[in-house]
């Protein structure tokens, strides 16, 4: 029997092979033979067109959202090229006159036929038919097998009570809020929960499916491939990014990066009782999330820090923890969670706030040995000088070397300063709780840094940021000599000491840009 070579097969067979191959293998298949490559020109050209058109899907209105969803539902190459989806996540009914009910019904049928029967919950399919814009976005995310990043300007809860609905719809005929819970639905054994919007109900419904050996057998392709979710974006913050609503995104099977701006958690429930955060333990058990990089910005309630604490505890391996401009009056319990659960894995720890908000991370009981083991993995670390000073005042009373008064306090400060720094740190960021230091304080810092390096306590130290603990410009001249000595001392030890105003903020922005792509089209 004679051998049959692949290039001798009919063109129709080649086209069928392309349809069954993963798009990632199309080029490899085309390069297997010159004849195949010539016949693959149309497919490869379509890849180029899809790369340009679909790699970033910015869906800011219902019309483009419907068009994109239709395209990825019928074209698996277009769906494969989607890497980033941006949108508003509007829990509203689409009232666009160019999109009629038969078209949405046909689109819902197409989405259902494209996915496995259990991959997209029935309530999500039905709400595509009922013009729910949130359901359209959820379906788009689910259908993209190589989706990496989801950026949402808003992330509202779907529920609106009747009074809120009347106020929002007054004088607005273009969009109407949908009270989803008038017709809550059941998907298998899962009943939609009013504490979560449709997207998060979608996640929780999938998790209720019988377990399978491989996650991709349960999760829709887009949710299985999703690595980063960014919700909210400065300078626009929202105070309705409710912690209870957003929590399920931490349960996505392969999520690595989460950015949340405007997180809110109520101090009291609807009956005026103190909120019991035990729900977090039920919803997010310890070590249940794959998130590695967490950035919390502009959390707008003191109670939100307890929700953030649960997010931290739910992570299996947290490598980055950044807190910026949050209304937390103290920080100790939150960082206690970080140090307890991730002291061997955390590499970047930054807190950055408006003047006078967060007060460090141990307050008057700052004990560095309780926060982070000195042999941990931290490379970028933030220290509040006021915390070190408060601890040194307490520690100075128990000294055994006979030093008392200012001399004892000074010696205690230098000793506590060294203890507050992780052994493997490479970058130190110093803050002062909204109280810049005067000349005497800078001299203490100089002596403490000298001792820190001479004792080789931090052999990997390369950068120190001091600009935010220095006094305002009109006093900088008095501090000039001392500051310059610190800078020159750093150069002699191959350590760059940043004292120019704004250095810390520029560095923090650089770190954030490297880990979190905080930009929108």
C-alpha positions as CSV (number, residue, x, y, z in Angstrom):
1,X,0.0,0.0,0.0
2,X,1.4,3.4,-1.0
3,X,2.0,6.0,1.7
4,X,-0.2,9.1,1.7
5,X,1.6,12.4,2.4
6,X,-0.2,15.2,4.2
7,X,0.4,17.7,1.3
8,X,-1.4,15.3,-1.1
9,X,-4.7,15.5,0.9
10,X,-7.5,17.6,-0.5
11,X,-7.8,21.2,0.4
12,X,-11.1,20.5,2.2
13,X,-9.3,18.1,4.5
14,X,-6.7,20.7,5.3
15,X,-9.4,23.2,6.2
16,X,-11.1,20.6,8.4
17,X,-7.8,20.0,10.2
18,X,-7.4,23.7,10.9
19,X,-10.9,23.9,12.4
20,X,-10.0,21.1,14.8
21,X,-6.6,22.4,15.8
22,X,-6.0,24.8,18.6
23,X,-5.3,28.2,17.0
24,X,-1.9,28.2,18.8
25,X,-0.9,25.3,16.5
26,X,-2.0,26.8,13.2
27,X,1.4,28.3,12.3
28,X,3.3,25.1,13.3
29,X,1.0,23.1,11.1
30,X,1.4,25.5,8.2
31,X,5.2,25.4,8.4
32,X,5.2,21.6,8.2
33,X,5.2,21.7,4.4
34,X,5.5,24.3,1.6
35,X,2.2,23.2,0.0
36,X,0.5,23.4,3.4
37,X,1.9,26.9,3.9
38,X,0.6,28.1,0.6
39,X,-2.8,26.7,1.4
40,X,-2.7,28.2,4.9
41,X,-2.4,31.8,3.7
42,X,-6.0,32.6,4.3
43,X,-6.0,31.3,7.8
44,X,-2.7,33.0,8.7
45,X,-4.0,36.3,7.3
46,X,-7.1,35.9,9.4
47,X,-4.9,35.5,12.5
48,X,-3.2,38.8,11.7
49,X,-6.6,40.5,11.3
50,X,-7.9,39.1,14.6
51,X,-4.7,40.0,16.4
52,X,-5.2,43.7,15.4
53,X,-8.9,43.7,16.1
54,X,-9.5,41.6,19.1
55,X,-6.3,41.5,21.3
56,X,-7.8,44.3,23.3
57,X,-11.6,44.5,23.5
58,X,-12.7,47.8,25.0
59,X,-16.5,47.4,25.4
60,X,-17.9,50.7,26.7
61,X,-21.4,50.4,25.2
62,X,-23.9,47.7,24.5
63,X,-23.6,47.8,20.7
64,X,-19.9,47.1,20.5
65,X,-20.4,44.5,23.3
66,X,-23.0,42.6,21.3
67,X,-20.8,42.8,18.1
68,X,-17.8,41.4,20.0
69,X,-19.8,38.6,21.6
70,X,-21.2,37.6,18.3
71,X,-17.8,37.5,16.7
72,X,-16.1,35.4,19.3
73,X,-19.0,33.0,19.5
74,X,-18.8,32.1,15.8
75,X,-15.0,32.5,15.2
76,X,-12.7,30.5,17.5
77,X,-9.6,32.3,16.1
78,X,-11.1,35.7,17.0
79,X,-11.9,34.3,20.5
80,X,-8.4,32.9,20.9
81,X,-6.7,36.3,20.2
82,X,-8.6,38.2,23.0
83,X,-6.1,38.9,25.8
84,X,-7.7,41.9,27.5
85,X,-11.3,43.0,28.0
86,X,-12.2,46.4,29.3
87,X,-15.7,47.5,30.2
88,X,-18.1,49.3,32.5
89,X,-19.8,46.2,34.0
90,X,-23.2,47.9,33.9
91,X,-26.0,46.0,35.7
92,X,-28.6,47.7,33.4
93,X,-30.9,46.7,30.6
94,X,-29.7,47.4,27.1
95,X,-32.2,49.7,25.5
96,X,-30.3,50.3,22.2
97,X,-32.9,50.5,19.4
98,X,-30.5,48.8,17.0
99,X,-30.5,45.6,19.1
100,X,-33.9,43.9,19.0
101,X,-35.1,40.9,21.1
102,X,-34.9,38.3,18.3
103,X,-31.3,39.2,17.8
104,X,-30.5,38.9,21.5
105,X,-32.4,35.6,21.6
106,X,-30.4,34.3,18.7
107,X,-27.2,35.5,20.4
108,X,-28.1,33.7,23.6
109,X,-28.7,30.5,21.6
110,X,-25.4,30.9,19.9
111,X,-23.5,31.4,23.2
112,X,-25.3,28.3,24.7
113,X,-24.4,26.2,21.7
114,X,-20.8,27.3,21.7
115,X,-20.2,26.3,25.3
116,X,-20.7,23.1,27.1
117,X,-24.2,22.8,28.6
118,X,-23.0,23.4,32.2
119,X,-20.3,25.9,31.5
120,X,-22.5,29.0,31.4
121,X,-25.3,29.0,34.1
122,X,-28.8,29.0,32.8
123,X,-29.5,32.4,34.5
124,X,-26.7,34.0,32.6
125,X,-28.1,32.8,29.3
126,X,-31.7,33.9,30.1
127,X,-30.5,37.4,31.0
128,X,-28.8,37.8,27.6
129,X,-32.3,37.3,26.2
130,X,-33.6,39.9,28.7
131,X,-31.1,42.5,27.5
132,X,-28.9,42.4,30.6
133,X,-25.7,44.1,29.7
134,X,-23.9,42.5,32.6
135,X,-24.8,39.0,31.2
136,X,-23.4,40.1,27.8
137,X,-20.0,41.0,29.3
138,X,-19.9,37.8,31.4
139,X,-20.5,35.7,28.3
140,X,-17.8,37.5,26.4
141,X,-15.3,36.8,29.2
142,X,-16.3,33.2,29.3
143,X,-15.8,32.5,25.6
144,X,-12.2,33.8,25.3
145,X,-9.8,30.8,26.0
146,X,-6.6,32.9,26.2
147,X,-8.0,35.9,28.2
148,X,-5.4,37.2,30.6
149,X,-6.7,40.6,32.0
150,X,-10.2,41.9,32.8
151,X,-10.5,45.6,33.6
152,X,-13.8,47.0,34.9
153,X,-14.4,50.6,35.7
154,X,-17.3,49.7,38.0
155,X,-18.4,46.5,39.8
156,X,-21.9,47.2,41.2
157,X,-24.1,44.8,43.0
158,X,-27.0,44.0,40.7
159,X,-29.7,44.4,43.4
160,X,-31.6,47.7,43.6
161,X,-34.5,48.2,45.9
162,X,-37.6,49.8,44.4
163,X,-36.8,53.3,45.8
164,X,-33.3,53.3,44.4
165,X,-34.7,52.1,41.1
166,X,-37.2,54.9,40.8
167,X,-34.6,57.5,41.6
168,X,-32.1,56.1,39.1
169,X,-34.7,55.8,36.3
170,X,-36.3,59.2,36.8
171,X,-35.9,61.1,33.6
172,X,-33.8,58.4,32.0
173,X,-35.4,56.4,29.2
174,X,-32.2,55.0,27.7
175,X,-31.2,52.7,30.5
176,X,-33.2,51.0,33.3
177,X,-31.8,49.2,36.3
178,X,-33.0,45.6,36.6
179,X,-34.1,44.3,39.9
180,X,-32.6,40.9,39.3
181,X,-34.0,39.4,42.5
182,X,-37.7,39.6,41.4
183,X,-37.0,36.5,39.5
184,X,-34.0,34.7,41.1
185,X,-33.2,31.5,39.3
186,X,-31.7,28.2,40.2
187,X,-28.8,26.6,38.3
188,X,-28.5,22.9,39.3
189,X,-28.3,23.3,43.1
190,X,-27.2,26.9,43.2
191,X,-29.6,29.7,43.9
192,X,-28.6,33.3,43.0
193,X,-27.5,35.3,46.0
194,X,-28.5,38.9,46.3
195,X,-25.2,39.8,48.0
196,X,-23.4,39.2,44.7
197,X,-23.8,40.6,41.2
198,X,-24.4,38.3,38.2
199,X,-20.7,37.9,37.4
200,X,-19.9,36.6,40.9
201,X,-23.0,34.5,41.1
202,X,-21.7,33.0,37.8
203,X,-18.4,32.1,39.5
204,X,-20.2,30.6,42.6
205,X,-22.5,28.6,40.4
206,X,-19.7,27.0,38.5
207,X,-18.0,26.1,41.8
208,X,-21.1,24.1,42.7
209,X,-20.6,21.7,39.8
210,X,-19.3,18.2,40.6
211,X,-15.5,18.2,40.9
212,X,-13.4,17.1,38.0
213,X,-9.8,16.0,37.7
214,X,-8.9,19.1,35.7
215,X,-10.3,22.6,36.3
216,X,-10.8,23.3,32.6
217,X,-13.3,20.5,32.5
218,X,-15.6,22.6,34.7
219,X,-14.7,26.3,34.2
220,X,-15.5,28.2,31.0
221,X,-12.4,28.9,29.0
222,X,-12.2,32.6,29.8
223,X,-12.6,32.2,33.5
224,X,-10.1,29.3,33.6
225,X,-7.4,31.4,31.7
226,X,-8.0,34.7,33.5
227,X,-4.9,35.8,35.4
228,X,-5.6,39.5,36.3
229,X,-8.7,41.5,37.4
230,X,-8.5,45.2,37.9
231,X,-11.6,47.0,39.3
232,X,-12.0,50.7,39.6
233,X,-9.3,53.2,38.6
234,X,-7.9,56.5,40.0
235,X,-8.7,59.3,40.2
236,X,-12.3,58.0,40.0
237,X,-13.2,56.0,43.1
238,X,-16.5,54.4,44.0
239,X,-17.7,53.5,47.4
240,X,-20.0,50.7,46.2
241,X,-17.3,48.2,45.5
242,X,-18.8,46.1,48.2
243,X,-16.4,43.6,49.8
244,X,-19.1,40.9,50.1
245,X,-19.9,41.2,46.4
246,X,-16.4,41.2,45.1
247,X,-15.1,38.3,47.2
248,X,-15.9,35.5,44.7
249,X,-13.4,36.8,42.2
250,X,-10.7,35.4,44.5
251,X,-12.0,31.9,43.8
252,X,-11.3,31.9,40.1
253,X,-9.1,28.9,39.4
254,X,-5.9,30.6,38.1
255,X,-6.2,34.2,39.2
256,X,-2.8,35.8,40.1
257,X,-3.3,39.6,40.2
258,X,-6.2,41.6,41.8
259,X,-6.5,45.4,42.0
260,X,-9.4,46.9,43.8
261,X,-10.1,50.6,44.1
262,X,-12.9,52.1,46.3
263,X,-13.5,49.0,48.4
264,X,-16.3,49.4,50.9
265,X,-17.6,47.4,53.8
266,X,-20.4,48.5,56.1
267,X,-19.8,48.8,59.9
268,X,-23.4,47.9,60.5
269,X,-26.0,45.8,58.7
270,X,-29.5,46.9,57.6
271,X,-30.7,46.3,61.1
272,X,-28.1,48.5,62.7
273,X,-26.1,45.6,64.2
274,X,-22.3,45.3,64.0
275,X,-21.2,43.3,61.0
276,X,-20.0,39.8,61.7
277,X,-17.2,39.0,59.2
278,X,-17.6,35.3,59.7
279,X,-19.2,35.2,56.3
280,X,-15.7,35.7,54.8
281,X,-14.4,32.5,56.4
282,X,-17.3,30.6,54.8
283,X,-17.0,32.2,51.4
284,X,-13.2,32.4,51.4
285,X,-11.6,29.7,53.5
286,X,-7.9,30.0,54.3
287,X,-5.5,29.1,51.4
288,X,-8.4,28.9,48.9
289,X,-7.2,31.5,46.4
290,X,-4.4,31.4,43.9
291,X,-3.9,35.2,44.0
292,X,-0.3,36.3,44.3
293,X,-0.4,40.1,43.8
294,X,-2.9,42.2,45.7
295,X,-3.3,46.0,45.5
296,X,-6.0,47.8,47.6
297,X,-6.5,51.5,46.9
298,X,-8.8,54.0,48.4
299,X,-10.8,51.7,50.6
300,X,-13.5,54.0,51.9
301,X,-14.5,52.4,55.3
302,X,-12.6,51.3,58.4
303,X,-14.5,48.0,58.3
304,X,-13.0,47.3,54.8
305,X,-9.7,46.4,56.4
306,X,-11.3,43.3,58.0
307,X,-12.4,42.2,54.5
308,X,-8.9,42.8,53.2
309,X,-7.6,40.7,56.0
310,X,-9.8,37.8,54.8
311,X,-8.6,38.3,51.2
312,X,-5.0,38.0,52.5
313,X,-5.8,34.9,54.5
314,X,-7.5,33.3,51.5
315,X,-4.3,33.5,49.4
316,X,-2.2,30.4,49.1
317,X,1.0,32.3,48.2
318,X,0.9,36.1,48.4
319,X,4.0,37.7,46.9
320,X,2.9,41.4,46.6
321,X,0.7,43.4,49.1
322,X,0.2,47.1,48.4
323,X,-2.2,49.3,50.3
324,X,-2.6,52.9,49.2
325,X,-4.7,55.9,50.4
326,X,-7.1,53.8,52.5
327,X,-9.1,55.1,55.5
328,X,-7.5,52.7,58.0
329,X,-6.8,54.4,61.3
330,X,-4.4,51.5,62.2
331,X,-2.8,48.7,60.3
332,X,-1.6,46.2,62.9
333,X,-4.2,43.4,62.6
334,X,-4.1,43.5,58.8
335,X,-0.3,43.2,58.6
336,X,-0.5,40.6,61.4
337,X,-2.5,38.4,58.8
338,X,0.2,39.1,56.2
339,X,3.1,38.2,58.4
340,X,1.4,35.1,59.8
341,X,0.3,33.6,56.6
342,X,2.9,34.8,54.0
343,X,6.1,35.6,55.9
344,X,8.0,33.1,53.7
345,X,6.6,34.1,50.4
346,X,5.9,37.9,50.5
347,X,8.4,39.8,48.3
348,X,6.9,43.3,48.2
349,X,5.2,45.1,51.1
350,X,4.2,48.7,50.5
351,X,1.8,51.0,52.3
352,X,1.4,54.5,50.9
353,X,-1.2,56.9,52.2
354,X,-2.3,60.5,52.4
355,X,-0.7,62.4,55.3
356,X,-2.1,61.4,58.6
357,X,-4.2,58.4,57.7
358,X,-2.6,55.0,58.3
359,X,-0.4,54.8,61.4
360,X,2.1,52.2,60.4
361,X,1.5,48.6,61.1
362,X,2.0,47.9,64.8
363,X,1.1,51.3,66.3
364,X,2.2,51.6,69.9
365,X,3.0,47.9,70.1
366,X,5.4,47.7,67.1
367,X,7.5,44.6,67.6
368,X,9.3,43.8,64.4
369,X,9.9,40.2,65.3
370,X,6.2,39.7,65.4
371,X,5.6,41.2,62.0
372,X,8.1,39.5,59.7
373,X,10.7,36.8,60.4
374,X,14.1,38.4,59.5
375,X,14.9,35.5,57.3
376,X,11.9,35.9,55.1
377,X,11.6,36.6,51.4
378,X,10.7,40.3,51.5
379,X,12.7,42.3,49.0
380,X,10.7,45.7,49.0
381,X,9.7,46.8,52.5
382,X,8.0,49.8,54.0
383,X,8.8,50.9,57.6
384,X,7.2,53.7,59.6
385,X,9.7,55.6,61.7
386,X,7.1,56.6,64.2
387,X,6.4,52.9,64.9
388,X,10.1,52.2,65.5
389,X,10.3,55.3,67.8
390,X,7.3,54.3,69.9
391,X,8.7,50.8,70.3
392,X,12.1,52.2,71.2
393,X,10.6,54.4,73.9
394,X,9.1,51.3,75.5
395,X,12.2,49.2,75.0
396,X,14.5,51.9,76.5
397,X,13.0,51.5,79.9
398,X,14.2,47.9,80.1
399,X,17.8,48.4,78.9
400,X,20.6,46.5,80.7
401,X,23.5,48.7,79.7
402,X,22.8,51.5,82.2
403,X,21.9,54.1,79.6
404,X,19.0,56.3,80.6
405,X,17.2,59.4,79.4
406,X,18.0,60.7,75.8
407,X,21.1,58.5,75.5
408,X,19.1,55.4,76.4
409,X,16.3,56.3,74.0
410,X,18.8,57.0,71.2
411,X,20.5,53.6,71.7
412,X,17.1,51.9,71.8
413,X,16.0,53.6,68.6
414,X,19.2,52.5,66.8
415,X,18.8,48.9,68.0
416,X,15.0,48.8,67.2
417,X,15.8,50.3,63.8
418,X,18.0,47.4,62.8
419,X,15.5,44.9,64.1
420,X,12.7,46.3,62.0
421,X,14.4,45.5,58.7
422,X,14.1,42.0,57.0
423,X,17.4,40.3,56.4
424,X,17.0,39.8,52.7
425,X,15.5,43.3,51.9
426,X,16.8,45.1,48.8
427,X,14.7,48.3,48.9
428,X,13.7,50.1,52.0
429,X,11.0,52.8,52.0
430,X,10.8,54.9,55.1
431,X,7.7,56.9,56.2
432,X,6.9,58.9,59.3
433,X,3.1,58.8,59.8
434,X,2.7,62.4,58.5
435,X,5.4,63.8,60.9
436,X,8.6,64.6,59.0
437,X,11.8,64.5,61.0
438,X,13.9,67.5,62.1
439,X,17.7,67.6,62.2
440,X,18.1,65.6,65.4
441,X,15.9,62.9,64.0
442,X,17.9,62.7,60.7
443,X,21.1,62.3,62.7
444,X,19.5,59.3,64.5
445,X,18.6,57.8,61.1
446,X,22.2,58.3,59.9
447,X,23.6,56.5,63.0
448,X,21.1,53.7,62.7
449,X,21.8,53.2,58.9
450,X,25.5,53.1,59.6
451,X,25.1,50.4,62.3
452,X,22.7,48.5,60.0
453,X,25.2,48.2,57.2
454,X,28.3,47.8,59.4
455,X,26.8,44.8,61.1
456,X,25.9,43.4,57.7
457,X,22.3,42.9,58.8
458,X,21.0,43.4,55.3
459,X,23.7,42.3,52.8
460,X,21.4,42.7,49.8
461,X,20.3,46.3,50.5
462,X,20.6,48.5,47.4
463,X,18.1,51.3,47.7
464,X,16.8,53.4,50.6
465,X,14.1,56.0,50.2
466,X,14.1,58.8,52.8
467,X,12.5,61.8,51.0
468,X,9.1,61.3,52.8
469,X,10.5,61.5,56.3
470,X,12.4,64.8,55.7
471,X,10.9,68.1,56.7
472,X,9.5,70.6,54.2
473,X,11.7,72.6,51.8
474,X,12.3,75.6,54.0
475,X,14.0,73.4,56.6
476,X,16.0,71.3,54.2
477,X,18.9,73.7,54.3
478,X,19.4,73.1,58.1
479,X,19.4,69.3,57.3
480,X,21.5,69.6,54.2
481,X,24.9,68.5,55.7
482,X,23.4,65.5,57.5
483,X,21.4,64.5,54.4
484,X,24.5,64.8,52.2
485,X,26.5,62.6,54.6
486,X,23.8,59.9,54.4
487,X,23.9,60.1,50.6
488,X,27.7,59.9,50.5
489,X,27.8,57.1,53.0
490,X,25.3,55.2,50.8
491,X,27.6,55.6,47.7
492,X,30.6,54.2,49.6
493,X,28.5,51.1,50.4
494,X,26.9,50.8,46.9
495,X,23.6,51.9,48.3
496,X,21.5,54.5,46.5
497,X,19.9,56.8,49.1
498,X,17.0,58.8,47.6
499,X,16.3,62.2,49.3
500,X,14.9,64.3,46.4
501,X,11.2,65.1,46.9
502,X,8.9,62.7,45.0
503,X,11.4,59.9,44.8
504,X,9.3,57.5,46.8
505,X,6.2,58.2,44.9
506,X,8.0,57.7,41.5
507,X,9.4,54.4,42.7
508,X,6.0,53.1,44.0
509,X,4.4,54.1,40.7
510,X,7.1,52.1,38.9
511,X,6.5,49.0,41.0
512,X,2.8,49.3,40.5
513,X,3.1,49.7,36.8
514,X,5.3,46.6,36.6
515,X,2.8,44.4,38.4
516,X,-0.6,46.1,37.7
517,X,-1.4,47.5,34.3
518,X,-3.4,50.5,35.6
519,X,-4.4,52.0,32.2
520,X,-7.6,52.1,30.2
521,X,-8.2,52.8,26.5
